[in-house]
């Protein structure tokens, strides 16, 4: 009984979700070979690989990458912001009134 509780405690978060995919025989062969080379199960290889790919996709989507003139214009706008116009000043005043400042 104590050994079973120890195993459960070491497992980490419980895995309740399921993910399924239909793949070709060739895809399965390549994935199985890669998993074997890494010393993991096919399931573990697929889960880790999918999670890494998902994290990379999210990071690429959320990260802005500017080059050349676009980068210079962006940095210049941050370092030397334009003077607020009348509409911006009115919006700031409305904001201050709403939050009570």
N, C-alpha and C positions, 0 to 999 in steps of 0.2 A: 504494500500500500504506500509506504513512504517513498519507495523508488518510483512509483507511478506519479506521485505528486511532484517529485524532483524533476522528472522528465517534462511534465506540463509547465512547470515554472521556467524552465530553460527555453522553451519554445518561442517565447515572445508573443506578439499579438496574434490572436486567433485568425485564421484565414477562412472567412465565411463566403467570400465571393468566388465565382467560377467563371472561367474564360475558355471558350472553345473556338477552334478554327479548323477549317478543312484546308488541307494542303496537298500538294502533289507528292508522289513517291520520291521524286528527286529532291524536293525541299526537305522532306523528312530525313532523307539520307544525309544531306549536308548538315542539317541541324543536329542530328544524332552524332555525326562525326565531330562537329565542333564541341558539343557537350562532352564527348569522350575525351577530347584533347584537353579540355579544361578540368576534367575530373569531376563533373557534375552530372546530375540527371538531365534528361531532355527538358523536363518540366522546369527545373531550376534555371537552366540555360535560357529557355524561352522567356520566363518571367523577368529575369535580370536584364536580358537584352531588350525586351519590350519597355521596361521601366527606364532604362538608359535612353532609348530612342525617344520616349515620351518626354523625359526631362529636357533633352536637347531640343526637341521641337518647340516646347514651351519657351525655353530660354531664347531661341532664335526669334520667335514671334514677339516676345516681350522686350528684347534688347534692340535699341536703335543703333544703327551703325551708319555713320556719315563719313564721306570722303571728300577731299578737295574743297571746292568752293562751298558746298553745303555745310561742311563741318565748320569752316571759317565764319559763315553767316550765322550759324547756330550759336557758336561761342561768342561772337560779337553781340548778338542780341541778348545773351545772358549777362555779359559784362557791361553792356551799354544799353540798358532798356530804354525804349522811347518814353517821353513824358506822357503821362496819362491824359487822354482827351476828356472832354466834358462828359461823354457817355460813361467812360470808365470811372470818373469821379462820382457821378450819380449812383452808379452800381455799388461802389465802395461805401457810399453813405447809406444806401438802403441795407447793405449787409451789416454795417455797424448798428443800425437801428434794430434790425432783427435779432442780433445776438446780445443787444443791451449794452453796448459800449459807447 
